[in-house]
Amino acid sequence: MRQRTELGNQNEVGANIARLRNERGWTQGDLLVKLELMGIHLSARRISELEGQQREIRGVELKALAEIFGVTIDQLYQKEN
C-alpha cells in the first residue's frame, strides 16, 4: 500500500476517515460500496482526494461517513493525540 507523505488543507476530516477505514481493515473500494448503499456515489479518486485532504467534503458525505463508521460528526473532526 502506498503511504501518503503530505496532506492537503481542503478539509479537516480526511486523515481521520483514512484512519477509521484502516482500523476496520477496509479498502477504499469497501468504503465506496458502503457509501453507494447510502446513495452517495463517488469514484475511488474522490475518496483518495478526500482522505488526502485534497478536496472539500460535502455535508451529505460527512453525515454518511459518520453513520458508516459509527461515530459522531464531531469525532470525525477530532485531532489524534
Summary of the structure (lengths in Angstrom):
residues: 81
radius of gyration: 11.5
end to end distance: 24.1
largest distance: 33.0
contacts: 196
relative contact order: 0.22
helix: 54%
strand: 0%
